Amino acid sequence: MNRDPFDGLPIGLYRTSPDGHLLYANQALVEMMKYPDLDTMKKDPVAKQYTHEADRDRWREILERDGVVTDFENLNVRHDGSRIWVRDNARAVRGPDGKTLYYEGALEDVTARRETEERLAKERTYFTQLFESAPEGIAMVDRDDRVMMINSEFSRMFGYSAEEALGKRLNALIVPPELKEEGNRYTQTVQSGVLLTFESVRCAKDGRRIPVSVLARPFSLPGQDTAIYAIYRDITERQEALEALRKSQDRFRSLIEDASEMVSIFDTSGRRTYASPATARTLGFSQLELYEQNAFENVHPEDLAMCREAFGALARDVGGSRSLDFRYRRKDGDWRMLSTVGKNLSADPAVGGIVINSRDVTEQHNLADQLRRAQKMEAVGRLAGGVAHDFNNLLTVISTYTDFILGDADLPSSHRDDLQEIKKASDRAAGLTRQLLAFSRSQVLQPRILNLNSEVEDIRHMLERVLPANIDVRISAQKDLWVVKADHGQMEQVILNLALNARDAMPDGGLLTFTTNNESIGLARTLNDGEFLINAGDYVALTVTDSGTGMDRTTERKIFEPFFTTKGLGKGTGLGLATVYGIVKQTGGYINVETERGKGTSFRILLPRAHGSVEPEQKISGDLEPGSFSATILVAEDERAVRDAVERMLREQGYSVLAAVDGREAIEIWDSNNREIDLLITDLVMPEVGGLELAETCRRLRADLPVIFMSGFTEAASTNAEMFSEAEAFLEKPFHREMFLEKVRQVLIGKAGRSR
């Protein structure tokens, strides 16, 4: 079989009839079109190989018209259904009569080239779309800074059309005159191969100045020098936002710079990023020192865990807030109570952190604490007074019945000794109840005009007996000292208790100083860390100062509480200073303490100035002996044992006694016997009708009726203390037989004197 000489060619050769049948094809074409052999290929009409019939028609039209087809490219279908791009060069072979005999030509597979061209076309389209739709202005310039291409956003931003910009130097178009040097420098930098980003200002065609951020990078095109691809972003809004933010921050800073409250800003790790001037002033640190501190430095150790927990929770809660009170140490070491409100403003660009507003509430905290202490003292005082009242009734019975038994001349001496011990114990118990009453401010005082210089001087001799020789007592007295109105006995008690307290604070001896002076207070102020608010006015001051051990803060806060003592078990009742406190307060005065561990203690008492002359102690004298005259006495007492004891003491002295179990029965007895009754003895507190109401009822008929009020404790007694300013008016329980009868004798002597 003869071999086709064209089978070795890399291109396909063919010959077809005008009606579209294949007459010849070389092996290259058979393989190109994926046929198994030429015979199979000849069975298919040529038109079947065209993807689009229109391509076949156009191809024939050109051949018939021109006789040749040059570089005709179309998409064909192979025998296996795959597609192939071919380039066809063909001619029409005609006979002598001019009719076409057949077509012959050559097909070349150009699929790879066409696919590459299509890919490049797509890439160009994609690039063009990206270039034109980019939100930033983009310009491409050559090595000489001449514009090669700009996108639509560049045109919109700077006002130049592509025709206006192409071929122009970019720096000449948009760089302001004063920045030409900067523009040229940036261009040279990028041309050297450096990627450059910067912010600057560029000019639009209409002269507008536009703040821009620029990214410029070098790139190379095949066969060309390095060019520059520059991206411009209009940052006008960002600049305006930054300016608004700066102004907002300035306003924020201005507000907190001028604020009286402390303001600090911390990041979420607790690092301080801002401290207001008020913070520095209040805490005593410089602002630089505060910046070097975290949120937890100088927080009291006992409050540290609480603060860490609260700050951690706030740091995790963006937009949330927390409030907290805690103790903070100033630079000078002083502990202050801070009330804080924190808000997490990390999301706020004007702040960007956790803002802590703080107020120094130390004084308010102290006032609240002192109020709680005062309320506690008041409650304990009421309890103490109530106990003393009930106890005094019992002691009155114990004391008087002990006196009854001791009055028996036939009493064995051993029994007498035992009873004397009972009497001594009763006296000690009575002293204890008096201290309780003094603390509760429920004693009935007998105030008169006093000079504190005389009071201190009078008690000095007593102090010589109770103070050891190694304690030096000094008195610094103002000569023209104002007078006060106070109970003489209670003032002695105050001075003595303070002296004994100083003695215990100086076990190795020391100096005890009593100082008196006049003091005028123009404006109200607080004493004892805010415990007392002392009103403006004139006062007489008594200061008792020792050089002893002093007290710590904890002890100082408790010294006026009843039963508080620093002495060992059985070495003190804890009522000495509580008694002083009660007496001073009941007298209308104030007491302040200043102390420091190892540096001694100073108690300062301020009593209101009185007017008038010093009054000597009133003593009632008379020549009447018990039993020297008869008298009818009305006794009103709801406690049976006390009533029986009083009635018995009076009858043993020869008095006639009318006894009533309460105020109501006493009124009934009075109504029937008012002409015969010489004296009314009544308890102050009784059910239904009390002693005051009873006395008032009786005196409606007999205004001169003498009355002795008895009480162990009553607020009414202390509230109406002026009623009992005369010696015959009040008898404090518990009392002894002699004390009671002497009081009765004095009252009857006074009555007899008034009737003469």
C-alpha positions in Angstrom: 0.0 0.0 0.0 1.4 3.4 -1.0 2.1 5.7 2.0 0.6 9.2 1.8 3.6 11.6 1.7 1.6 14.3 3.7 0.9 12.0 6.7 4.1 13.2 8.4 3.1 16.9 8.3 2.1 18.5 11.7 -0.8 20.2 10.2 -4.0 18.7 8.8 -4.6 18.7 5.1 -8.0 18.1 3.6 -10.1 18.2 0.4 -13.9 18.5 0.4 -16.6 18.6 -2.2 -18.7 21.7 -2.6 -21.6 19.8 -1.1 -19.7 19.2 2.1 -18.3 15.7 1.9 -14.7 14.9 2.8 -12.7 13.7 -0.1 -9.3 13.5 1.5 -7.5 14.1 4.8 -4.0 13.3 5.9 -3.3 11.4 9.1 -2.5 14.5 11.1 -6.1 15.8 10.5 -7.6 12.4 11.3 -5.8 12.4 14.6 -6.5 16.1 15.2 -10.2 15.5 14.9 -10.0 12.3 17.1 -11.3 9.9 14.4 -10.1 6.3 14.5 -9.3 6.3 10.8 -10.0 8.2 7.5 -12.9 5.9 6.4 -14.8 6.7 9.5 -14.1 10.4 9.1 -15.4 10.4 5.5 -18.7 9.1 6.7 -19.5 12.3 8.6 -20.4 15.4 6.6 -17.9 18.3 7.1 -20.6 20.5 8.5 -20.8 18.3 11.5 -17.4 19.5 12.6 -18.5 23.1 13.0 -19.7 24.2 16.4 -21.7 27.0 14.8 -23.3 26.5 11.4 -22.9 30.2 10.7 -19.1 29.8 10.8 -19.4 27.2 8.0 -21.6 29.4 5.9 -19.4 32.4 6.3 -16.3 30.3 5.4 -18.0 29.1 2.1 -19.2 32.6 1.3 -15.6 33.9 1.5 -14.3 31.1 -0.6 -16.9 31.4 -3.3 -16.4 35.2 -3.4 -12.6 35.4 -3.1 -11.5 32.0 -4.0 -9.3 31.8 -0.8 -9.8 31.9 2.9 -6.9 33.1 5.0 -6.4 32.5 8.8 -10.1 31.8 9.4 -10.5 30.7 13.0 -13.4 28.8 14.3 -14.4 26.4 17.0 -14.8 22.8 15.8 -16.3 19.7 17.3 -14.1 16.6 17.4 -15.4 13.0 16.8 -15.3 12.4 20.6 -17.3 15.6 21.3 -14.4 17.8 22.6 -13.8 21.2 21.2 -10.8 22.5 19.2 -9.9 25.9 17.9 -8.5 25.7 14.4 -7.0 28.1 11.9 -8.1 27.3 8.3 -6.3 28.4 5.2 -8.2 27.1 2.1 -8.8 27.7 -1.7 -11.5 26.9 -4.1 -10.4 24.8 -7.1 -12.5 25.6 -10.2 -12.8 23.9 -13.6 -12.5 25.6 -17.0 -16.1 26.6 -16.8 -15.5 28.4 -13.5 -17.4 26.1 -11.4 -15.9 24.9 -8.1 -14.6 21.4 -8.3 -13.5 21.0 -4.7 -12.1 22.9 -1.7 -8.7 22.1 -0.2 -6.8 23.6 2.7 -4.8 23.2 5.8 -6.0 23.2 9.5 -3.8 24.2 12.4 -4.7 23.5 16.0 -4.6 26.9 17.8 -6.6 25.9 20.9 -3.7 26.6 23.3 -3.2 30.1 21.9 -6.9 30.9 21.9 -7.3 29.7 25.5 -4.3 31.9 26.5 -5.8 34.8 24.7 -9.2 34.3 26.4 -7.6 34.0 29.8 -5.6 37.2 29.2 -8.7 38.9 28.0 -10.6 37.9 31.1 -7.7 39.0 33.3 -7.7 42.4 31.5 -11.4 42.7 32.0 -11.1 41.7 35.7 -8.3 44.2 36.2 -10.2 46.9 34.4 -13.2 46.3 36.5 -11.2 46.3 39.7 -9.3 49.4 38.6 -12.4 51.3 37.7 -14.5 50.1 40.7 -11.8 50.6 43.4 -13.0 52.9 46.2 -9.6 54.6 46.1 -8.2 56.8 43.5 -5.5 55.0 41.5 -2.9 56.4 39.1 -0.2 54.6 37.1 2.8 56.7 36.1 5.9 55.9 34.1 9.5 56.5 35.1 9.2 60.1 34.2 6.1 60.6 36.5 3.8 60.8 33.4 0.3 59.5 33.8 -0.3 56.2 32.0 -3.7 55.4 33.5 -6.2 56.7 36.1 -9.4 55.2 37.4 -12.8 56.8 37.8 -12.4 57.4 41.6 -9.1 59.3 40.9 -11.1 61.5 38.4 -13.8 62.1 40.9 -11.4 62.8 43.7 -9.2 65.3 41.9 -11.5 66.4 39.1 -9.3 65.4 36.1 -10.7 63.3 33.2 -8.5 60.5 31.8 -7.9 62.6 28.7 -6.7 65.6 30.8 -4.4 63.5 32.9 -2.8 61.1 30.4 0.8 62.1 29.6 0.9 64.8 32.3 3.3 64.7 35.2 1.3 63.5 38.2 3.2 65.7 40.7 2.4 68.7 38.6 -1.3 67.8 38.6 -2.0 67.2 42.3 0.9 68.1 44.5 0.6 71.6 46.1 3.4 74.0 45.3 4.7 74.0 48.9 5.0 70.2 48.8 6.7 69.7 45.4 9.9 68.8 47.0 8.1 66.2 49.1 6.4 64.8 46.0 9.6 64.5 44.0 11.3 62.8 47.0 8.6 60.3 47.4 8.7 59.5 43.6 12.4 58.9 43.7 12.1 56.7 46.7 9.5 54.5 45.1 11.4 54.3 41.8 14.3 52.9 43.8 12.1 49.9 44.6 10.7 50.8 48.0 7.1 50.4 48.9 6.0 53.7 50.5 3.0 54.6 52.6 2.4 58.1 54.0 -0.2 60.8 54.7 -0.1 64.2 53.1 -2.3 66.8 51.3 -3.0 66.9 47.6 -4.7 69.4 45.4 -7.8 68.9 43.2 -8.3 70.6 39.9 -10.5 73.2 41.5 -7.9 74.0 44.2 -9.4 72.1 47.0 -6.9 70.7 49.5 -7.6 67.0 50.1 -6.0 65.1 53.0 -5.0 61.7 51.6 -3.2 58.5 52.6 -1.0 57.2 49.9 0.3 53.8 49.1 2.9 53.8 46.2 4.7 50.8 44.9 7.0 50.1 42.0 6.1 47.7 39.2 7.6 46.7 35.8 5.9 46.0 32.5 7.6 43.7 30.0 10.1 45.7 28.0 9.6 48.9 29.9 11.3 50.7 32.8 10.0 50.7 36.3 6.6 52.4 36.7 4.7 53.5 39.8 1.3 52.3 41.0 -0.2 54.8 43.4 -3.3 54.5 45.5 -4.9 57.6 47.0 -7.5 57.4 49.8 -9.5 60.5 50.8 -9.1 60.7 54.6 -11.1 64.0 55.0 -13.8 62.2 57.1 -11.2 60.4 59.1 -9.3 63.6 59.8 -12.6 65.3 60.7 -13.4 62.4 63.0 -10.0 62.6 64.6 -10.4 66.3 65.0 -13.8 65.8 66.6 -12.3 63.1 68.8 -9.4 65.4 69.8 -11.9 68.1 70.7 -14.0 65.6 72.6 -10.9 64.4 74.4 -10.0 68.0 75.1 -13.5 68.7 76.5 -13.3 65.5 78.6 -9.9 66.4 79.9 -11.1 70.0 80.6 -14.1 68.7 82.6 -12.1 66.3 84.7 -9.1 68.7 85.0 -11.5 71.2 86.7 -13.5 68.6 88.6 -13.3 68.6 92.4 -13.7 64.8 92.4 -10.8 62.5 91.7 -10.8 61.0 88.3 -8.4 58.3 87.1 -8.4 56.2 83.9 -7.0 52.7 83.9 -6.5 50.1 81.2 -8.0 46.7 81.7 -4.8 45.4 83.2 -5.0 48.0 86.0 -2.3 50.3 84.7 -3.2 54.0 85.3 -3.2 56.0 82.1 -4.6 59.3 83.5 -4.9 61.0 86.9 -6.7 64.3 87.4 -5.1 67.2 89.4 -7.7 66.6 92.1 -6.5 63.0 92.4 -2.9 64.2 92.9 -4.0 66.9 95.4 -6.2 64.6 97.5 -3.8 61.7 97.6 -0.6 63.7 98.0 1.2 62.2 95.0 2.4 64.0 91.9 0.7 63.1 88.7 3.9 61.4 87.5 4.0 59.3 90.6 0.4 58.3 90.1 1.1 57.2 86.5 3.7 54.8 87.8 1.2 53.2 90.1 -1.4 50.5 89.2 -4.9 50.3 90.5 -4.1 48.4 93.6 -1.0 50.1 95.0 -1.7 51.7 98.4 -5.1 50.0 98.8 -5.5 48.8 102.4 -4.5 45.1 102.7 -7.9 44.2 104.2 -9.6 45.7 101.1 -7.3 44.5 98.4 -9.0 41.2 97.5 -12.4 43.0 97.3 -10.9 45.7 95.0 -9.2 43.2 92.7 -12.4 41.2 92.4 -14.5 44.3 91.6 -12.0 45.7 89.1 -11.7 42.3 87.3 -15.4 42.1 86.9 -15.6 45.6 85.6 -12.7 45.0 83.1 -14.8 42.1 81.6 -18.0 44.1 81.5 -17.6 46.7 78.7 -20.1 49.4 79.3 -20.8 48.2 82.8 -20.2 50.0 86.1 -19.4 49.2 89.7 -19.3 51.1 93.0 -17.1 50.4 95.9 -15.8 52.0 99.2 -12.3 51.1 100.3 -9.4 52.5 102.3 -6.4 54.1 100.4 -3.1 55.3 101.9 -2.0 58.8 101.0 1.6 59.6 100.3 2.0 60.9 103.9 0.8 57.5 105.2 -2.7 58.7 106.2 -5.5 56.3 105.4 -8.5 57.8 103.7 -11.8 56.2 102.9 -12.6 56.6 99.1 -16.1 56.1 97.6 -15.6 55.1 94.0 -17.8 54.6 90.9 -16.1 52.9 88.0 -17.4 52.6 84.4 -15.8 50.6 81.6 -15.6 53.0 78.7 -13.0 50.9 76.7 -15.3 51.1 73.7 -15.5 54.9 73.8 -12.6 56.3 71.6 -12.6 59.5 73.6 -11.7 57.6 76.8 -10.5 54.1 75.8 -10.3 52.7 79.3 -11.9 52.3 82.7 -12.9 55.6 84.4 -12.8 55.7 88.2 -14.5 58.6 89.9 -13.6 58.8 93.6 -14.6 61.0 96.5 -12.8 61.3 99.8 -15.6 60.3 102.2 -13.4 59.9 105.3 -15.2 62.5 107.3 -18.6 61.2 106.3 -17.5 57.7 107.1 -16.2 58.8 110.4 -19.5 60.7 111.1 -21.5 57.6 110.3 -19.2 55.5 112.4 -19.5 57.9 115.3 -23.3 57.9 114.9 -23.3 54.2 115.1 -21.0 54.4 118.2 -23.3 57.1 119.7 -26.3 55.0 119.1 -24.6 52.0 120.6 -23.6 54.1 123.7 -27.2 55.3 123.9 -28.6 51.8 123.7 -26.1 50.5 126.3 -26.8 53.5 128.5 -30.5 52.7 128.4 -29.8 49.1 129.3 -27.5 50.1 132.1 -29.9 52.6 133.5 -32.7 50.1 133.4 -30.6 47.5 135.2 -29.5 50.1 137.7 -33.1 51.1 138.4 -34.3 47.6 139.2 -31.1 46.8 141.1 -31.4 50.0 143.2 -34.8 48.9 144.4 -33.3 45.6 145.5 -30.3 47.3 147.2 -32.7 49.7 149.0 -34.4 46.7 150.6 -31.1 44.9 151.4 -29.6 48.1 152.9 -32.5 49.1 155.0 -33.3 45.7 156.4 -29.6 45.2 157.2 -29.9 48.4 159.2 -33.0 47.1 161.0 -31.1 44.0 162.1 -28.0 45.9 163.0 -30.1 48.1 165.2 -30.9 45.2 167.4 -28.8 45.7 170.6 -29.0 42.0 171.4 -27.5 40.9 168.1 -24.6 38.4 168.6 -21.2 39.9 167.5 -20.6 37.2 165.0 -23.9 38.0 163.2 -23.1 41.7 163.4 -19.8 41.1 161.6 -21.6 39.2 158.9 -24.2 41.9 158.5 -21.5 44.5 158.2 -19.9 42.6 155.3 -23.4 42.5 153.7 -23.7 46.2 154.2 -20.2 46.9 152.7 -21.1 44.7 149.7 -24.4 46.6 149.3 -22.5 49.9 149.4 -20.1 48.7 146.7 -23.0 47.6 144.6 -24.7 51.0 145.1 -21.5 52.7 143.9 -21.5 50.5 140.8 -25.1 51.5 140.0 -24.3 55.1 140.5 -21.6 54.7 137.9 -24.1 53.1 135.5 -26.5 55.9 136.1 -23.7 58.5 135.5 -22.9 56.8 132.1 -26.5 56.6 131.1 -26.9 60.3 132.0 -29.8 59.4 134.2 -28.6 60.8 137.5 -30.5 63.6 139.1 -27.9 66.4 139.3 -27.9 69.3 141.8 -26.1 71.9 139.7 -24.8 75.2 141.1 -22.3 77.8 140.0 -18.8 76.5 140.3 -15.3 77.6 139.5 -13.2 74.7 138.0 -10.0 76.2 139.5 -11.4 75.6 142.9 -12.7 72.1 142.0 -9.2 71.1 140.8 -7.5 72.7 143.8 -9.9 71.0 146.3 -9.3 67.6 144.9 -5.6 68.0 144.7 -5.3 67.0 148.4 -7.2 63.8 147.7 -4.9 63.0 144.8 -1.9 63.1 147.0 -3.4 60.1 148.8 -4.3 58.1 145.8 -1.4 58.8 143.4 2.1 57.3 143.9 5.0 59.6 144.7 6.6 59.2 141.3 3.8 61.0 139.6 4.3 64.8 139.5 1.0 66.7 139.6 1.0 70.2 138.1 -1.9 72.7 137.8 -1.9 75.5 135.2 -5.0 77.6 136.0 -6.3 80.7 134.2 -6.8 83.4 136.8 -9.9 85.0 135.5 -11.6 81.7 134.7 -15.3 81.9 133.8 -17.8 79.9 135.9 -19.9 76.9 135.0 -23.1 75.4 136.3 -22.5 71.8 137.3 -23.0 69.3 140.1 -20.1 69.7 142.6 -19.9 66.0 143.5 -20.0 64.9 139.8 -17.2 67.3 138.9 -15.1 65.8 141.7 -15.9 62.4 140.2 -14.8 63.5 136.7 -11.5 64.9 137.9 -10.8 61.9 140.1 -11.6 59.3 137.4 -9.4 61.1 134.9 -6.5 61.2 137.4 -6.8 57.5 138.2 -6.9 56.7 134.5 -3.7 58.7 134.1 -2.1 56.9 137.1 -2.8 53.5 135.4 -1.2 54.8 132.2 2.0 55.8 134.0 3.1 52.6 135.9 6.7 54.0 136.1 5.6 57.5 137.0 5.4 60.6 135.0 3.8 64.0 134.7 0.1 64.7 135.3 -1.1 68.2 134.3 -4.4 69.9 134.9 -5.0 73.0 132.7 -8.0 75.3 132.8 -8.7 78.1 130.4 -11.5 80.1 128.8 -12.3 79.3 125.2 -14.6 81.1 122.7 -15.7 79.1 119.7 -16.8 81.3 116.8 -17.9 78.5 114.4 -19.4 75.1 115.2 -16.8 72.3 114.8 -16.4 68.6 115.6 -14.5 66.9 118.3 -13.3 63.3 118.7 -13.0 62.6 115.0 -16.5 64.0 114.4 -18.2 62.3 117.4 -19.5 65.6 118.8 -20.6 68.7 117.0 -19.8 71.5 119.4 -21.8 74.7 119.0 -20.4 78.2 118.8 -20.2 79.9 122.2 -18.1 80.5 125.3 -16.7 77.5 127.2 -14.5 76.7 130.1 -11.9 74.1 129.3 -10.4 71.5 131.6 -7.6 69.5 130.1 -6.0 66.6 131.9 -2.8 65.4 130.3 -0.5 62.5 131.2 2.9 61.4 129.9 1.9 57.8 129.9 1.8 54.9 127.4 -0.9 56.4 125.2 -3.4 54.5 123.2 -3.7 53.0 119.7 -6.6 53.9 117.4 -8.6 50.8 118.2 -8.4 51.4 122.0 -9.2 55.1 121.6 -12.4 54.4 119.8 -13.7 52.2 122.7 -12.5 54.0 125.9 -15.9 55.6 126.6 -17.8 52.3 126.2 -19.0 50.8 129.6 -17.1 47.8 130.8 -14.3 48.3 128.3 -11.0 48.1 130.1 -7.4 47.4 129.1 -6.6 46.2 132.6 -6.4 42.5 133.6 -9.3 40.5 134.8 -10.6 41.8 138.2 -8.5 44.9 138.0 -11.0 47.4 136.7 -14.8 47.7 136.1 -14.4 49.6 132.8 -16.8 52.3 134.1 -14.4 55.1 135.0 -14.2 56.8 131.6 -17.8 55.8 130.8 -18.8 57.7 134.0 -16.8 60.7 132.9 -18.5 60.6 129.5 -22.0 60.4 131.0 -21.5 63.2 133.5 -19.9 65.6 130.9 -22.7 65.0 128.4 -25.5 65.3 131.0 -23.9 68.6 132.1 -24.2 69.9 128.6 -20.5 69.7 127.8 -18.1 67.9 125.4 -15.1 65.7 125.9 -12.3 65.2 123.4 -9.3 62.8 123.6 -6.0 63.1 121.8 -3.5 60.3 122.2 -0.7 58.5 120.5 1.0 55.2 121.4 4.1 56.0 123.6 3.4 59.7 123.7 0.7 60.1 126.4 -3.0 61.1 126.4 -4.9 64.3 126.8 -8.6 64.6 127.8 -10.1 68.0 127.1 -13.5 68.8 128.6 -15.5 71.8 127.5 -18.4 73.0 129.7 -20.7 75.9 128.7 -19.9 79.2 130.4 -22.4 80.2 133.1 -23.1 83.6 134.6 -23.4 84.5 138.2 -21.3 84.1 141.4 -20.0 80.9 142.8 -22.6 79.4 145.1 -21.5 77.8 148.4 -22.9 74.3 149.2 -26.2 74.7 150.9 -26.5 72.9 154.2 -29.8 72.8 156.1 -29.3 73.1 159.8 -31.8 72.8 162.6 -32.2 71.8 166.3 -35.0 69.3 165.9 -34.1 65.7 166.9 -35.7 62.6 165.5 -38.9 62.0 167.3 -39.0 65.5 168.7 -42.3 66.3 167.0 -45.0 64.3 165.3 -45.7 64.4 161.6 -48.0 62.6 159.2 -46.3 61.3 156.1 -48.0 60.0 152.9 -45.8 57.3 151.3 -46.5 56.2 147.7 -44.3 53.3 146.5 -45.3 50.4 144.1 -42.5 48.1 145.2 -43.9 46.3 148.3 -40.5 45.6 149.9 -39.3 49.2 149.5 -42.7 50.5 150.7 -42.6 48.3 153.8 -39.0 49.3 154.6 -39.8 53.0 154.3 -42.9 52.7 156.4 -41.1 50.8 159.1 -38.2 53.4 159.3 -40.7 56.2 159.6 -42.9 54.5 162.3 -39.8 53.7 164.4 -39.0 57.4 164.5 -42.5 58.2 165.7 -44.0 59.4 162.5 -47.6 58.6 161.4 -47.5 56.9 158.0 -50.2 56.6 155.4 -49.0 54.1 152.8 -50.3 53.7 149.2 -49.4 51.0 146.7 -49.5 53.4 143.8 -50.2 56.9 142.8 -53.9 56.4 142.3 -54.4 55.1 145.9 -52.2 57.9 147.2 -54.6 60.5 145.6 -57.6 58.8 147.3 -55.8 59.0 150.7 -54.8 62.6 150.0 -58.3 63.6 149.2 -59.5 62.3 152.7 -56.5 63.4 154.8 -54.9 66.4 153.1 -55.2 68.7 156.1 -53.2 66.2 158.3 -50.5 65.3 155.9 -47.2 67.1 156.5 -44.9 65.4 153.9 -45.3 63.4 150.7 -42.7 60.7 149.9 -43.2 59.2 146.5 -41.4 57.0 144.0 -41.0 58.8 140.6 -42.0 55.9 138.4 -45.3 54.1 139.2 -48.0 52.5 137.0 -50.9 54.8 135.9 -50.1 57.8 138.1 -46.4 58.6 138.5 -44.7 60.6 141.3 -44.7 63.9 139.4 -48.4 63.8 138.6 -49.2 62.8 142.2 -47.2 65.7 143.6 -48.8 68.1 141.1 -52.3 66.9 142.1 -51.6 67.3 145.8 -50.1 70.8 145.4 -53.2 72.1 143.8 -54.7 72.2 147.3 -51.4 72.7 149.2 -48.9 74.5 147.2 -46.4 74.5 150.1 -46.6 70.7 150.5 -43.0 69.4 150.8 -42.3 66.4 148.6 -39.4 63.9 148.6 -39.0 62.0 145.3 -37.3 58.7 145.4 -35.9 56.9 142.3 -33.3 54.5 141.3 -33.4 55.5 137.6 -35.8 57.5 135.5 -35.4 59.7 132.4 -38.1 61.9 133.9 -35.9 62.7 136.9 -32.9 63.7 134.8 -35.1 65.6 132.3 -36.7 67.6 135.1 -33.5 68.0 137.1 -34.3 71.6 137.9 -37.2 70.5 140.0 -34.8 68.8 142.4 -32.3 71.6 142.7 -33.2 72.0 146.4 -31.6 69.6 148.8 -34.8 68.3 150.2 -36.4 67.4 146.9 -34.8 64.2 145.8 -33.5 60.9 147.4 -31.5 58.6 145.2 -31.9 54.9 145.6 -30.4 52.9 147.2 -30.2 54.7 150.5 -29.3 53.7 154.1 -31.6 54.2 157.1 -29.5 57.1 158.4 -29.5 58.8 154.9 -33.2 58.4 154.5 -34.1 59.7 158.0 -31.7 62.6 157.7 -33.4 63.7 154.4 -36.8 63.5 156.1 -35.5 65.5 159.1 -34.0 68.2 156.8 -37.3 68.5 154.9 -39.4 68.8 158.0 -36.9 71.3 159.5 -37.2 73.3 156.3 -41.0 73.2 156.5 -40.9 74.3 160.1 -38.6 77.1 159.2 -40.9 78.3 156.5 -43.9 78.2 158.8 -42.3 80.3 161.5 
